[in-house]
């Protein structure tokens, strides 16, 4: 009971002083219980929000780690292709007056001038044209071309294998 209502009821004689005191005590207890329940609910809501944000951070961290891992894998693959192309490069005299045309990754149609024997190797699949990650073109043996094809065939520009 509010104080003014309590005083009015006491003056009228409708309630005794002990009843008015008991009503005030009950109201105070009820407010406390209600406050505890509300603060408990608020605490639970805040805790749920904190847990949700922590889960979002963990998910974002996982996505970043997965992207970083994918970048590292791609870089390692490019490095392996470059190493295979370098180790499998055709040796000896391959320059000549025959032109072998191929398409680059950006859609151009350049050619390499090779001797008749190398041209035969390219046409038969015993050699291949490989475009290095830096854009350099190299002629590689069929074994190296097969290993490059296993990793990522996009680096091979021409191979009849």
N, CA and C atoms as an extended XYZ file, in Angstrom:
483
Properties=species:S:1:pos:R:3:atomname:S:1:resname:S:1:resid:I:1 pbc="F F F"
N         0.833       -1.177        0.000 N   UNK     1
C         0.000        0.000        0.000 CA  UNK     1
C         0.868        1.226        0.000 C   UNK     1
N         0.424        2.218       -0.735 N   UNK     2
C         1.176        3.466       -0.684 CA  UNK     2
C         0.885        4.157        0.641 C   UNK     2
N         1.769        5.065        1.035 N   UNK     3
C         1.658        5.716        2.345 CA  UNK     3
C         0.355        6.502        2.492 C   UNK     3
N        -0.054        7.214        1.478 N   UNK     4
C        -1.264        8.034        1.595 CA  UNK     4
C        -2.507        7.153        1.745 C   UNK     4
N        -2.591        6.059        1.036 N   UNK     5
C        -3.738        5.161        1.148 CA  UNK     5
C        -3.716        4.498        2.520 C   UNK     5
N        -2.547        4.078        2.953 N   UNK     6
C        -2.397        3.436        4.265 CA  UNK     6
C        -2.866        4.388        5.372 C   UNK     6
N        -2.442        5.638        5.292 N   UNK     7
C        -2.834        6.631        6.303 CA  UNK     7
C        -4.344        6.857        6.285 C   UNK     7
N        -4.907        6.924        5.093 N   UNK     8
C        -6.359        7.164        4.993 CA  UNK     8
C        -7.136        5.993        5.591 C   UNK     8
N        -6.703        4.748        5.305 N   UNK     9
C        -7.393        3.592        5.844 CA  UNK     9
C        -7.264        3.510        7.360 C   UNK     9
N        -6.088        3.884        7.879 N   UNK    10
C        -5.883        3.908        9.331 CA  UNK    10
C        -6.806        4.945        9.978 C   UNK    10
N        -6.921        6.142        9.390 N   UNK    11
C        -7.766        7.198        9.947 CA  UNK    11
C        -9.229        6.778        9.948 C   UNK    11
N        -9.652        6.086        8.940 N   UNK    12
C       -11.038        5.651        8.851 CA  UNK    12
C       -11.314        4.471        9.772 C   UNK    12
N       -10.254        3.788       10.189 N   UNK    13
C       -10.410        2.662       11.086 CA  UNK    13
C       -10.725        1.370       10.365 C   UNK    13
N       -10.509        1.341        9.100 N   UNK    14
C       -10.802        0.127        8.326 CA  UNK    14
C        -9.720       -0.939        8.492 C   UNK    14
N        -8.489       -0.519        8.805 N   UNK    15
C        -7.395       -1.457        9.040 CA  UNK    15
C        -6.665       -1.066       10.304 C   UNK    15
N        -6.047       -2.060       10.922 N   UNK    16
C        -5.264       -1.761       12.117 CA  UNK    16
C        -3.836       -1.407       11.699 C   UNK    16
N        -3.070       -0.903       12.625 N   UNK    17
C        -1.685       -0.508       12.349 CA  UNK    17
C        -0.851       -1.718       11.966 C   UNK    17
N        -1.106       -2.841       12.635 N   UNK    18
C        -0.328       -4.044       12.316 CA  UNK    18
C        -0.683       -4.572       10.917 C   UNK    18
N        -1.950       -4.467       10.526 N   UNK    19
C        -2.344       -4.899        9.184 CA  UNK    19
C        -1.698       -4.004        8.112 C   UNK    19
N        -1.676       -2.690        8.384 N   UNK    20
C        -1.055       -1.761        7.443 CA  UNK    20
C         0.436       -2.047        7.326 C   UNK    20
N         1.068       -2.336        8.478 N   UNK    21
C         2.505       -2.654        8.469 CA  UNK    21
C         2.747       -3.946        7.697 C   UNK    21
N         1.899       -4.946        7.915 N   UNK    22
C         2.038       -6.230        7.217 CA  UNK    22
C         1.870       -6.033        5.703 C   UNK    22
N         0.936       -5.210        5.280 N   UNK    23
C         0.711       -4.947        3.861 CA  UNK    23
C         1.939       -4.280        3.248 C   UNK    23
N         2.537       -3.353        3.972 N   UNK    24
C         3.751       -2.683        3.478 CA  UNK    24
C         4.903       -3.679        3.330 C   UNK    24
N         5.040       -4.563        4.328 N   UNK    25
C         6.101       -5.576        4.292 CA  UNK    25
C         5.882       -6.521        3.112 C   UNK    25
N         4.638       -6.943        2.915 N   UNK    26
C         4.345       -7.839        1.791 CA  UNK    26
C         4.658       -7.173        0.453 C   UNK    26
N         4.295       -5.914        0.340 N   UNK    27
C         4.582       -5.194       -0.916 CA  UNK    27
C         6.091       -5.100       -1.170 C   UNK    27
N         6.842       -4.823       -0.130 N   UNK    28
C         8.294       -4.700       -0.264 CA  UNK    28
C         8.898       -6.043       -0.701 C   UNK    28
N         8.447       -7.134       -0.071 N   UNK    29
C         8.951       -8.465       -0.442 CA  UNK    29
C         8.608       -8.793       -1.889 C   UNK    29
N         7.389       -8.440       -2.272 N   UNK    30
C         6.954       -8.706       -3.641 CA  UNK    30
C         7.808       -7.927       -4.648 C   UNK    30
N         8.120       -6.676       -4.352 N   UNK    31
C         8.969       -5.867       -5.243 CA  UNK    31
C        10.365       -6.482       -5.356 C   UNK    31
N        10.883       -6.953       -4.235 N   UNK    32
C        12.226       -7.572       -4.268 CA  UNK    32
C        12.228       -8.824       -5.141 C   UNK    32
N        11.211       -9.692       -4.924 N   UNK    33
C        11.136      -10.910       -5.720 CA  UNK    33
C        11.020      -10.581       -7.205 C   UNK    33
N        10.179       -9.642       -7.495 N   UNK    34
C         9.988       -9.243       -8.887 CA  UNK    34
C        11.295       -8.689       -9.461 C   UNK    34
N        11.996       -7.875       -8.681 N   UNK    35
C        13.273       -7.312       -9.121 CA  UNK    35
C        14.306       -8.391       -9.357 C   UNK    35
N        14.330       -9.400       -8.476 N   UNK    36
C        15.282      -10.492       -8.648 CA  UNK    36
C        14.971      -11.288       -9.901 C   UNK    36
N        13.693      -11.543      -10.124 N   UNK    37
C        13.307      -12.285      -11.321 CA  UNK    37
C        13.674      -11.508      -12.570 C   UNK    37
N        13.389      -10.214      -12.568 N   UNK    38
C        13.713       -9.400      -13.729 CA  UNK    38
C        15.218       -9.325      -13.931 C   UNK    38
N        15.964       -9.101      -12.871 N   UNK    39
C        17.415       -9.003      -13.032 CA  UNK    39
C        17.986      -10.352      -13.456 C   UNK    39
N        17.382      -11.456      -12.983 N   UNK    40
C        17.818      -12.784      -13.421 CA  UNK    40
C        17.557      -12.972      -14.902 C   UNK    40
N        16.391      -12.524      -15.349 N   UNK    41
C        16.059      -12.626      -16.769 CA  UNK    41
C        16.991      -11.742      -17.590 C   UNK    41
N        17.252      -10.550      -17.079 N   UNK    42
C        18.177       -9.647      -17.785 CA  UNK    42
C        19.572      -10.245      -17.847 C   UNK    42
N        19.995      -10.835      -16.709 N   UNK    43
C        21.309      -11.481      -16.688 CA  UNK    43
C        21.361      -12.616      -17.702 C   UNK    43
N        20.309      -13.410      -17.763 N   UNK    44
C        20.265      -14.520      -18.711 CA  UNK    44
C        20.301      -13.998      -20.146 C   UNK    44
N        19.573      -12.905      -20.396 N   UNK    45
C        19.580      -12.317      -21.739 CA  UNK    45
C        20.967      -11.795      -22.090 C   UNK    45
N        21.609      -11.115      -21.134 N   UNK    46
C        22.974      -10.612      -21.385 CA  UNK    46
C        23.943      -11.760      -21.614 C   UNK    46
N        23.800      -12.826      -20.813 N   UNK    47
C        24.680      -13.990      -20.963 CA  UNK    47
C        24.475      -14.627      -22.335 C   UNK    47
N        23.218      -14.742      -22.757 N   UNK    48
C        22.933      -15.317      -24.079 CA  UNK    48
C        23.531      -14.453      -25.177 C   UNK    48
N        23.460      -13.139      -25.011 N   UNK    49
C        24.029      -12.233      -26.009 CA  UNK    49
C        25.552      -12.375      -26.047 C   UNK    49
N        26.175      -12.473      -24.891 N   UNK    50
C        27.632      -12.644      -24.824 CA  UNK    50
C        28.034      -13.957      -25.496 C   UNK    50
N        27.281      -15.021      -25.206 N   UNK    51
C        27.590      -16.317      -25.817 CA  UNK    51
C        27.392      -16.278      -27.324 C   UNK    51
N        26.347      -15.581      -27.782 N   UNK    52
C        26.092      -15.464      -29.217 CA  UNK    52
C        27.233      -14.709      -29.905 C   UNK    52
N        27.682      -13.611      -29.277 N   UNK    53
C        28.792      -12.851      -29.865 CA  UNK    53
C        30.077      -13.665      -29.870 C   UNK    53
N        30.306      -14.443      -28.816 N   UNK    54
C        31.499      -15.290      -28.770 CA  UNK    54
C        31.434      -16.344      -29.875 C   UNK    54
N        30.254      -16.914      -30.094 N   UNK    55
C        30.099      -17.904      -31.165 CA  UNK    55
C        30.331      -17.258      -32.526 C   UNK    55
N        29.840      -16.042      -32.710 N   UNK    56
C        30.068      -15.329      -33.971 CA  UNK    56
C        31.552      -15.071      -34.179 C   UNK    56
N        32.258      -14.688      -33.106 N   UNK    57
C        33.712      -14.460      -33.217 CA  UNK    57
C        34.441      -15.750      -33.572 C   UNK    57
N        34.041      -16.860      -32.939 N   UNK    58
C        34.674      -18.147      -33.257 CA  UNK    58
C        34.427      -18.520      -34.714 C   UNK    58
N        33.205      -18.317      -35.183 N   UNK    59
C        32.897      -18.627      -36.584 CA  UNK    59
C        33.717      -17.755      -37.527 C   UNK    59
N        33.827      -16.461      -37.209 N   UNK    60
C        34.614      -15.554      -38.046 CA  UNK    60
C        36.090      -15.974      -38.044 C   UNK    60
N        36.597      -16.366      -36.874 N   UNK    61
C        37.987      -16.825      -36.780 CA  UNK    61
C        38.196      -18.089      -37.616 C   UNK    61
N        37.231      -19.004      -37.559 N   UNK    62
C        37.341      -20.232      -38.367 CA  UNK    62
C        37.348      -19.906      -39.851 C   UNK    62
N        36.469      -18.989      -40.261 N   UNK    63
C        36.424      -18.619      -41.687 CA  UNK    63
C        37.739      -17.974      -42.121 C   UNK    63
N        38.286      -17.077      -41.283 N   UNK    64
C        39.568      -16.446      -41.621 CA  UNK    64
C        40.685      -17.482      -41.706 C   UNK    64
N        40.701      -18.426      -40.773 N   UNK    65
C        41.732      -19.462      -40.767 CA  UNK    65
C        41.599      -20.344      -42.004 C   UNK    65
N        40.364      -20.675      -42.371 N   UNK    66
C        40.137      -21.491      -43.556 CA  UNK    66
C        40.593      -20.753      -44.812 C   UNK    66
N        40.304      -19.454      -44.901 N   UNK    67
C        40.732      -18.650      -46.057 CA  UNK    67
C        42.258      -18.561      -46.107 C   UNK    67
N        42.876      -18.366      -44.944 N   UNK    68
C        44.339      -18.279      -44.895 CA  UNK    68
C        44.957      -19.604      -45.321 C   UNK    68
N        44.361      -20.698      -44.873 N   UNK    69
C        44.865      -22.013      -45.250 CA  UNK    69
C        44.714      -22.235      -46.759 C   UNK    69
N        43.587      -21.805      -47.318 N   UNK    70
C        43.370      -21.950      -48.761 CA  UNK    70
C        44.391      -21.126      -49.544 C   UNK    70
N        44.684      -19.910      -49.069 N   UNK    71
C        45.693      -19.075      -49.735 CA  UNK    71
C        47.061      -19.734      -49.683 C   UNK    71
N        47.404      -20.277      -48.524 N   UNK    72
C        48.698      -20.944      -48.405 CA  UNK    72
C        48.775      -22.170      -49.309 C   UNK    72
N        47.687      -22.913      -49.383 N   UNK    73
C        47.663      -24.102      -50.245 CA  UNK    73
C        47.819      -23.704      -51.707 C   UNK    73
N        47.116      -22.645      -52.100 N   UNK    74
C        47.208      -22.179      -53.488 CA  UNK    74
C        48.623      -21.709      -53.797 C   UNK    74
N        49.234      -20.979      -52.880 N   UNK    75
C        50.601      -20.495      -53.095 CA  UNK    75
C        51.579      -21.673      -53.175 C   UNK    75
N        51.378      -22.679      -52.322 N   UNK    76
C        52.256      -23.853      -52.358 CA  UNK    76
C        52.073      -24.612      -53.670 C   UNK    76
N        50.852      -24.683      -54.151 N   UNK    77
C        50.592      -25.370      -55.419 CA  UNK    77
C        51.265      -24.641      -56.577 C   UNK    77
N        51.173      -23.332      -56.592 N   UNK    78
C        51.821      -22.537      -57.637 CA  UNK    78
C        53.330      -22.759      -57.582 C   UNK    78
N        53.884      -22.780      -56.401 N   UNK    79
C        55.326      -22.988      -56.238 CA  UNK    79
C        55.710      -24.377      -56.768 C   UNK    79
N        54.902      -25.410      -56.438 N   UNK    80
C        55.198      -26.769      -56.916 CA  UNK    80
C        55.129      -26.844      -58.439 C   UNK    80
N        54.136      -26.184      -59.029 N   UNK    81
C        54.021      -26.177      -60.496 CA  UNK    81
C        55.260      -25.521      -61.097 C   UNK    81
N        55.686      -24.411      -60.520 N   UNK    82
C        56.871      -23.720      -61.033 CA  UNK    82
C        58.111      -24.610      -60.904 C   UNK    82
N        58.226      -25.330      -59.804 N   UNK    83
C        59.373      -26.212      -59.611 CA  UNK    83
C        59.355      -27.373      -60.602 C   UNK    83
N        58.188      -27.953      -60.821 N   UNK    84
C        58.073      -29.063      -61.777 CA  UNK    84
C        58.387      -28.580      -63.187 C   UNK    84
N        57.868      -27.407      -63.540 N   UNK    85
C        58.137      -26.859      -64.875 CA  UNK    85
C        59.628      -26.595      -65.060 C   UNK    85
N        60.260      -26.096      -64.018 N   UNK    86
C        61.696      -25.806      -64.113 CA  UNK    86
C        62.504      -27.103      -64.225 C   UNK    86
N        62.147      -28.094      -63.441 N   UNK    87
C        62.921      -29.337      -63.467 CA  UNK    87
C        62.645      -30.167      -64.717 C   UNK    87
N        61.455      -30.008      -65.323 N   UNK    88
C        61.115      -30.797      -66.496 CA  UNK    88
C        61.312      -30.076      -67.810 C   UNK    88
N        61.973      -28.931      -67.755 N   UNK    89
C        62.178      -28.120      -68.956 CA  UNK    89
C        62.987      -28.896      -69.998 C   UNK    89
N        62.586      -28.751      -71.259 N   UNK    90
C        63.322      -29.392      -72.358 CA  UNK    90
C        64.723      -28.808      -72.432 C   UNK    90
N        65.667      -29.670      -72.633 N   UNK    91
C        67.049      -29.195      -72.725 CA  UNK    91
C        67.557      -29.404      -74.152 C   UNK    91
N        68.667      -28.826      -74.422 N   UNK    92
C        69.248      -28.962      -75.762 CA  UNK    92
C        68.747      -27.867      -76.688 C   UNK    92
N        69.030      -28.065      -77.969 N   UNK    93
C        68.645      -27.065      -78.954 CA  UNK    93
C        67.192      -27.301      -79.349 C   UNK    93
N        66.341      -26.326      -79.017 N   UNK    94
C        64.937      -26.439      -79.387 CA  UNK    94
C        64.507      -25.287      -80.289 C   UNK    94
N        65.342      -24.262      -80.409 N   UNK    95
C        65.011      -23.117      -81.269 CA  UNK    95
C        65.089      -23.537      -82.722 C   UNK    95
N        64.151      -23.040      -83.496 N   UNK    96
C        64.170      -23.371      -84.920 CA  UNK    96
C        63.262      -22.434      -85.690 C   UNK    96
N        62.890      -22.852      -86.890 N   UNK    97
C        62.091      -21.976      -87.742 CA  UNK    97
C        60.632      -22.427      -87.852 C   UNK    97
N        60.211      -23.420      -87.108 N   UNK    98
C        58.818      -23.882      -87.113 CA  UNK    98
C        58.062      -23.182      -85.978 C   UNK    98
N        56.831      -22.778      -86.289 N   UNK    99
C        56.022      -22.086      -85.284 CA  UNK    99
C        54.987      -23.047      -84.686 C   UNK    99
N        54.889      -23.025      -83.347 N   UNK   100
C        53.874      -23.807      -82.646 CA  UNK   100
C        53.014      -22.815      -81.862 C   UNK   100
N        51.735      -22.709      -82.258 N   UNK   101
C        50.823      -21.749      -81.633 CA  UNK   101
C        50.090      -22.392      -80.449 C   UNK   101
N        49.798      -21.574      -79.457 N   UNK   102
C        49.048      -22.025      -78.270 CA  UNK   102
C        48.315      -20.824      -77.692 C   UNK   102
N        47.352      -21.097      -76.824 N   UNK   103
C        46.571      -20.027      -76.205 CA  UNK   103
C        47.055      -19.798      -74.770 C   UNK   103
N        47.272      -18.536      -74.409 N   UNK   104
C        47.692      -18.207      -73.048 CA  UNK   104
C        46.469      -18.105      -72.141 C   UNK   104
N        46.718      -17.940      -70.854 N   UNK   105
C        45.624      -17.836      -69.885 CA  UNK   105
C        44.762      -16.606      -70.123 C   UNK   105
N        45.356      -15.563      -70.675 N   UNK   106
C        44.579      -14.338      -70.917 CA  UNK   106
C        43.971      -14.311      -72.322 C   UNK   106
N        44.046      -15.415      -73.059 N   UNK   107
C        43.361      -15.528      -74.341 CA  UNK   107
C        44.184      -15.149      -75.570 C   UNK   107
N        45.423      -14.733      -75.382 N   UNK   108
C        46.263      -14.410      -76.546 CA  UNK   108
C        46.701      -15.696      -77.235 C   UNK   108
N        47.119      -15.566      -78.504 N   UNK   109
C        47.594      -16.719      -79.278 CA  UNK   109
C        49.039      -16.497      -79.742 C   UNK   109
N        49.990      -16.617      -78.840 N   UNK   110
C        51.394      -16.478      -79.251 CA  UNK   110
C        51.906      -17.805      -79.818 C   UNK   110
N        53.158      -17.816      -80.170 N   UNK   111
C        53.774      -19.032      -80.695 CA  UNK   111
C        55.194      -19.132      -80.172 C   UNK   111
N        55.719      -20.324      -80.241 N   UNK   112
C        57.139      -20.548      -79.961 CA  UNK   112
C        57.761      -21.077      -81.249 C   UNK   112
N        58.971      -20.642      -81.513 N   UNK   113
C        59.694      -21.126      -82.690 CA  UNK   113
C        60.583      -22.276      -82.247 C   UNK   113
N        60.325      -23.443      -82.831 N   UNK   114
C        61.035      -24.658      -82.424 CA  UNK   114
C        61.591      -25.366      -83.659 C   UNK   114
N        62.514      -26.279      -83.419 N   UNK   115
C        63.052      -27.071      -84.523 CA  UNK   115
C        62.059      -28.195      -84.863 C   UNK   115
N        62.212      -28.844      -86.006 N   UNK   116
C        61.257      -29.869      -86.436 CA  UNK   116
C        61.113      -31.028      -85.431 C   UNK   116
N        62.207      -31.418      -84.805 N   UNK   117
C        62.136      -32.516      -83.833 CA  UNK   117
C        61.280      -32.130      -82.627 C   UNK   117
N        61.474      -30.927      -82.074 N   UNK   118
C        60.678      -30.446      -80.936 CA  UNK   118
C        59.221      -30.280      -81.338 C   UNK   118
N        58.983      -29.805      -82.568 N   UNK   119
C        57.607      -29.678      -83.053 CA  UNK   119
C        56.930      -31.044      -83.081 C   UNK   119
N        57.637      -32.044      -83.500 N   UNK   120
C        57.092      -33.405      -83.504 CA  UNK   120
C        56.791      -33.902      -82.097 C   UNK   120
N        57.664      -33.581      -81.154 N   UNK   121
C        57.437      -33.970      -79.764 CA  UNK   121
C        56.203      -33.277      -79.194 C   UNK   121
N        56.023      -31.989      -79.531 N   UNK   122
C        54.847      -31.252      -79.062 CA  UNK   122
C        53.564      -31.827      -79.660 C   UNK   122
N        53.617      -32.136      -80.948 N   UNK   123
C        52.424      -32.663      -81.626 CA  UNK   123
C        52.072      -34.074      -81.167 C   UNK   123
N        53.076      -34.868      -80.811 N   UNK   124
C        52.811      -36.250      -80.401 CA  UNK   124
C        52.497      -36.370      -78.909 C   UNK   124
N        52.682      -35.315      -78.132 N   UNK   125
C        52.402      -35.366      -76.701 CA  UNK   125
C        53.597      -35.741      -75.853 C   UNK   125
N        54.798      -35.852      -76.453 N   UNK   126
C        55.996      -36.161      -75.677 CA  UNK   126
C        56.593      -34.918      -75.040 C   UNK   126
N        56.004      -33.757      -75.349 N   UNK   127
C        56.406      -32.484      -74.746 CA  UNK   127
C        55.156      -31.613      -74.643 C   UNK   127
N        55.232      -30.564      -73.813 N   UNK   128
C        54.076      -29.688      -73.607 CA  UNK   128
C        54.542      -28.258      -73.413 C   UNK   128
N        53.604      -27.337      -73.616 N   UNK   129
C        53.861      -25.920      -73.356 CA  UNK   129
C        53.241      -25.603      -72.002 C   UNK   129
N        54.045      -25.040      -71.122 N   UNK   130
C        53.593      -24.706      -69.773 CA  UNK   130
C        53.773      -23.209      -69.550 C   UNK   130
N        52.758      -22.586      -68.974 N   UNK   131
C        52.847      -21.161      -68.640 CA  UNK   131
C        53.113      -21.058      -67.144 C   UNK   131
N        54.240      -20.477      -66.792 N   UNK   132
C        54.616      -20.331      -65.385 CA  UNK   132
C        53.729      -19.278      -64.720 C   UNK   132
N        53.661      -19.285      -63.389 N   UNK   133
C        52.839      -18.305      -62.687 CA  UNK   133
C        53.193      -16.854      -63.000 C   UNK   133
N        54.447      -16.614      -63.347 N   UNK   134
C        54.849      -15.244      -63.685 CA  UNK   134
C        54.573      -14.907      -65.145 C   UNK   134
N        53.994      -15.846      -65.891 N   UNK   135
C        53.652      -15.610      -67.287 CA  UNK   135
C        54.680      -16.114      -68.272 C   UNK   135
N        55.819      -16.583      -67.783 N   UNK   136
C        56.864      -17.100      -68.666 CA  UNK   136
C        56.411      -18.427      -69.264 C   UNK   136
N        56.769      -18.639      -70.512 N   UNK   137
C        56.408      -19.858      -71.232 CA  UNK   137
C        57.618      -20.780      -71.260 C   UNK   137
N        57.364      -22.070      -70.977 N   UNK   138
C        58.456      -23.034      -71.062 CA  UNK   138
C        57.941      -24.309      -71.704 C   UNK   138
N        58.849      -25.016      -72.342 N   UNK   139
C        58.537      -26.313      -72.936 CA  UNK   139
C        59.029      -27.377      -71.968 C   UNK   139
N        58.126      -28.318      -71.621 N   UNK   140
C        58.475      -29.324      -70.616 CA  UNK   140
C        58.271      -30.725      -71.183 C   UNK   140
N        58.942      -31.681      -70.561 N   UNK   141
C        58.813      -33.093      -70.932 CA  UNK   141
C        57.405      -33.595      -70.580 C   UNK   141
N        56.995      -34.693      -71.168 N   UNK   142
C        55.662      -35.255      -70.937 CA  UNK   142
C        55.468      -35.677      -69.478 C   UNK   142
N        56.529      -36.199      -68.829 N   UNK   143
C        56.429      -36.620      -67.426 CA  UNK   143
C        56.124      -35.410      -66.537 C   UNK   143
N        56.811      -34.305      -66.788 N   UNK   144
C        56.558      -33.086      -66.009 CA  UNK   144
C        55.156      -32.567      -66.299 C   UNK   144
N        54.730      -32.648      -67.555 N   UNK   145
C        53.389      -32.195      -67.909 CA  UNK   145
C        52.333      -33.035      -67.187 C   UNK   145
N        52.579      -34.342      -67.067 N   UNK   146
C        51.631      -35.215      -66.364 CA  UNK   146
C        51.546      -34.837      -64.889 C   UNK   146
N        52.673      -34.540      -64.267 N   UNK   147
C        52.673      -34.135      -62.854 CA  UNK   147
C        51.979      -32.794      -62.668 C   UNK   147
N        52.199      -31.875      -63.614 N   UNK   148
C        51.522      -30.567      -63.552 CA  UNK   148
C        50.017      -30.761      -63.729 C   UNK   148
N        49.625      -31.623      -64.636 N   UNK   149
C        48.196      -31.882      -64.870 CA  UNK   149
C        47.531      -32.451      -63.622 C   UNK   149
N        48.252      -33.277      -62.859 N   UNK   150
C        47.705      -33.815      -61.609 CA  UNK   150
C        47.451      -32.697      -60.603 C   UNK   150
N        48.387      -31.746      -60.510 N   UNK   151
C        48.224      -30.636      -59.566 CA  UNK   151
C        47.164      -29.653      -60.034 C   UNK   151
N        47.363      -29.104      -61.227 N   UNK   152
C        46.431      -28.109      -61.774 CA  UNK   152
C        46.705      -27.973      -63.263 C   UNK   152
N        45.849      -28.556      -64.061 N   UNK   153
C        46.039      -28.570      -65.506 CA  UNK   153
C        45.913      -27.218      -66.170 C   UNK   153
N        45.442      -26.211      -65.432 N   UNK   154
C        45.301      -24.871      -66.031 CA  UNK   154
C        46.642      -24.260      -66.421 C   UNK   154
N        47.727      -24.760      -65.865 N   UNK   155
C        49.044      -24.201      -66.190 CA  UNK   155
C        49.569      -24.738      -67.517 C   UNK   155
N        49.027      -25.845      -67.963 N   UNK   156
C        49.446      -26.397      -69.253 CA  UNK   156
C        48.692      -25.670      -70.362 C   UNK   156
N        49.426      -25.133      -71.300 N   UNK   157
C        48.795      -24.370      -72.387 CA  UNK   157
C        48.585      -25.238      -73.620 C   UNK   157
N        49.416      -26.232      -73.838 N   UNK   158
C        49.256      -27.133      -74.975 CA  UNK   158
C        49.939      -28.457      -74.626 C   UNK   158
N        49.142      -29.542      -74.683 N   UNK   159
C        49.704      -30.866      -74.437 CA  UNK   159
C        48.750      -31.907      -74.985 C   UNK   159
N        49.232      -32.781      -75.816 N   UNK   160
C        48.436      -33.849      -76.397 CA  UNK   160
C        48.605      -35.112      -75.592 C   UNK   160
N        48.483      -34.998      -74.300 N   UNK   161
C        48.726      -36.142      -73.440 CA  UNK   161
C        47.546      -36.789      -72.929 C   UNK   161
